[in-house]
Amino acid sequence: MTSLSKFSLILVSAFITSDSLICRLSAAESTVPLVLKLPKHTAKGTPEDLPAGPNIEPPPDKAPAPLQVPPGVVNVALGKPVTSSVAPYTGELTQITDGKREPFDEDAVEFKKGTLWVQVDLGKPHEIYAVAMWHDHRLIQAFHDVIVQVSDDPEFKSGVTTLYNNDTDNSSKLGVGTDREYFELEFGRVVPAKGVKARYVRAYTKGSSLSAINCWQELEVYALPAK
């Protein structure tokens, strides 16, 4: 190989490396932290007998690092209609997307025991980057069979994508989950969605470590309009 050929090869390699670096920097700069305005911490203290084990996260002592999302992402679930597998016996379904998630009785929507789902209709498909949820942080507890799915089918019979599933024993018959249970605190749980396109968001629970009943405070969906 001539000296000129070697020099040309070095230049090409340098351009490729530089272009790759620019692409990586551009990708990093094209996201921003998803900063949530968190509700107040519950004043009821920590129970002495919190469950523990390999399938449950220890209680955090600080807020988790914020998820990175594209600029312009907003909570498109705010004020959107909510349906559920059974009617609540305390509160109204509209409260699940009203933006209120404080540890107060009036902000909680309670349902009977068993596997339950609530579903938000976003009105049209969106590019979803995160789903944030608060079940009941009036007391520190871990909810069971927390499953989050999205689809363009309101009946969730086709085109279903599962974003989160901590049902490790498949007791809710929606597939074996690999996520861990977590304790309800003011931080909620923010589930990454990586821009999946969907109109409907459905989330399941099956009681908690404190009670067989199901409860919801807020379900938020951070997204952009689908292209």
C-alpha positions in Angstrom: 0.0 0.0 0.0 1.4 3.4 -1.0 1.8 6.3 1.5 -1.0 8.2 -0.2 -3.3 5.2 0.1 -2.5 4.9 3.8 -3.1 8.6 4.4 -6.5 8.4 2.6 -7.5 5.4 4.7 -6.5 7.2 7.9 -8.6 10.2 6.8 -11.7 8.1 6.0 -11.4 6.3 9.4 -11.1 9.7 11.2 -14.2 11.0 9.4 -16.2 7.8 10.3 -15.1 8.0 14.0 -15.9 11.7 14.2 -19.3 11.2 12.6 -20.1 8.4 15.0 -19.1 10.6 18.0 -21.3 13.5 16.7 -24.2 11.1 16.3 -23.8 9.8 19.9 -23.5 13.4 21.3 -26.6 14.4 19.3 -28.5 11.5 20.7 -27.5 12.4 24.3 -28.4 16.1 23.8 -31.8 15.2 22.3 -33.1 13.9 25.7 -34.0 15.7 28.9 -34.7 14.5 32.5 -38.3 13.7 33.2 -38.7 15.8 36.3 -41.9 15.0 38.3 -43.5 17.2 40.9 -43.7 14.6 43.6 -46.5 14.4 46.2 -45.9 14.7 49.9 -44.4 11.8 51.9 -46.9 9.8 53.9 -46.9 10.8 57.6 -48.0 7.4 58.8 -44.5 6.0 59.3 -42.9 2.7 58.2 -44.5 -0.6 59.3 -42.2 -2.9 61.3 -43.0 -6.0 59.3 -42.3 -4.9 55.7 -42.0 -7.9 53.4 -38.6 -8.8 52.1 -37.1 -11.3 49.6 -35.5 -11.6 46.2 -38.6 -10.4 44.3 -39.1 -7.2 46.2 -36.9 -4.0 46.2 -35.8 -2.6 49.5 -37.4 0.7 50.4 -35.5 3.6 48.8 -34.1 6.4 50.9 -34.0 8.9 48.0 -35.8 9.6 44.7 -34.5 7.5 41.8 -32.6 9.2 39.0 -35.0 10.8 36.5 -35.7 8.9 33.2 -34.3 10.6 30.1 -37.0 11.5 27.5 -37.3 13.6 24.4 -38.0 17.3 24.8 -41.6 18.3 24.7 -42.9 15.1 26.4 -46.0 15.8 28.5 -48.5 13.9 30.6 -51.1 13.2 27.8 -53.2 11.1 30.2 -54.3 14.2 32.2 -58.0 14.5 32.1 -58.4 11.6 29.8 -61.3 9.0 30.3 -60.7 6.0 32.4 -62.4 2.6 32.4 -61.9 -0.4 34.6 -62.7 -4.1 34.9 -64.9 -3.4 37.9 -66.4 -0.2 39.3 -64.7 1.4 42.3 -66.5 1.3 45.7 -64.7 4.4 46.9 -63.9 7.4 44.7 -64.4 8.0 41.0 -62.5 6.8 37.9 -61.9 10.4 36.8 -59.6 10.8 39.8 -57.1 8.5 38.3 -56.1 11.1 35.7 -56.9 14.3 37.6 -53.3 15.1 38.5 -53.9 14.6 42.3 -51.8 12.0 44.0 -51.3 13.1 47.6 -51.4 10.5 50.4 -55.0 11.6 51.4 -58.1 9.5 51.6 -60.0 11.8 49.2 -57.3 11.1 46.4 -57.6 7.3 46.6 -59.9 5.2 44.4 -60.5 1.8 45.9 -61.7 -1.5 44.2 -62.6 -4.9 45.4 -60.1 -7.7 45.7 -58.8 -9.9 42.8 -56.9 -9.0 39.6 -58.1 -5.6 38.5 -57.3 -3.3 35.6 -57.8 0.4 34.9 -57.4 1.7 31.4 -56.7 5.2 30.0 -57.8 6.2 26.5 -55.4 8.8 25.1 -57.8 9.7 22.3 -55.2 8.8 19.6 -51.9 7.0 19.2 -48.9 8.6 20.9 -45.2 7.9 21.1 -45.1 6.8 24.8 -41.8 7.3 26.7 -42.8 6.8 30.3 -45.8 5.6 32.4 -45.8 6.9 36.0 -48.1 5.4 38.6 -49.1 5.8 42.2 -51.4 3.1 43.7 -51.6 4.0 47.3 -48.8 5.7 49.3 -51.0 6.6 52.2 -49.3 3.6 53.8 -46.0 2.0 52.8 -46.9 -1.2 51.1 -46.0 -3.3 48.0 -48.7 -4.0 45.4 -48.9 -7.4 43.8 -49.1 -8.3 40.1 -48.4 -4.8 38.9 -48.6 -5.1 35.1 -48.5 -2.2 32.6 -49.5 -2.8 28.9 -50.2 -0.6 25.9 -52.1 -1.3 22.7 -54.2 0.3 19.9 -56.9 -2.3 20.6 -59.2 -1.2 23.4 -59.9 -4.8 24.3 -56.2 -5.7 24.4 -56.7 -8.8 22.3 -54.0 -7.8 19.7 -50.9 -5.7 19.4 -50.2 -5.7 23.1 -46.9 -4.6 24.4 -46.0 -5.3 28.1 -43.9 -2.5 29.7 -43.8 -3.8 33.2 -44.8 -7.1 35.0 -43.9 -8.1 38.5 -46.3 -11.1 38.6 -43.4 -13.6 39.0 -45.7 -16.6 39.7 -48.2 -15.7 36.8 -51.1 -15.7 39.3 -52.9 -13.1 37.1 -52.5 -15.3 34.0 -50.9 -12.6 31.9 -47.4 -14.2 31.7 -44.6 -14.6 34.1 -43.1 -11.3 35.1 -39.4 -10.5 35.6 -39.8 -7.2 37.4 -39.6 -6.8 41.2 -42.3 -5.6 43.6 -41.6 -2.2 45.1 -42.8 -0.2 48.1 -45.4 2.6 47.5 -43.8 5.9 48.3 -44.2 9.5 47.0 -41.8 8.6 44.2 -44.4 6.3 42.5 -43.0 4.0 39.8 -41.9 5.4 36.5 -41.8 2.8 33.7 -39.8 3.5 30.6 -41.7 2.9 27.3 -39.0 3.8 24.7 -41.3 5.5 22.3 -43.8 2.7 21.8 -46.8 3.8 19.8 -50.2 3.1 21.3 -53.6 4.8 22.1 -54.6 2.8 25.2 -52.7 2.2 28.5 -53.9 -0.6 30.8 -52.5 -1.3 34.3 -53.2 -4.2 36.6 -52.9 -4.9 40.3 -53.9 -7.7 42.6 -54.0 -6.4 46.2 -51.0 -5.5 48.3 -48.8 -6.6 51.2 -51.3 -4.8 53.5 -54.7 -5.6 52.0 -56.4 -7.7 49.4 -58.2 -4.6 48.0 -56.9 -2.7 45.0 -56.3 1.0 44.9 -55.3 3.8 42.5 -54.3 7.4 43.0 -52.9 8.4 39.7 -51.8 7.1 36.3 -49.7 9.4 34.1 -48.5 8.8 30.5 -45.6 10.9 29.2 -45.6 11.0 25.4 -45.5 12.9 22.1 -48.1 12.7 19.3 -47.4 9.7 17.1 -45.7 10.6 13.8 
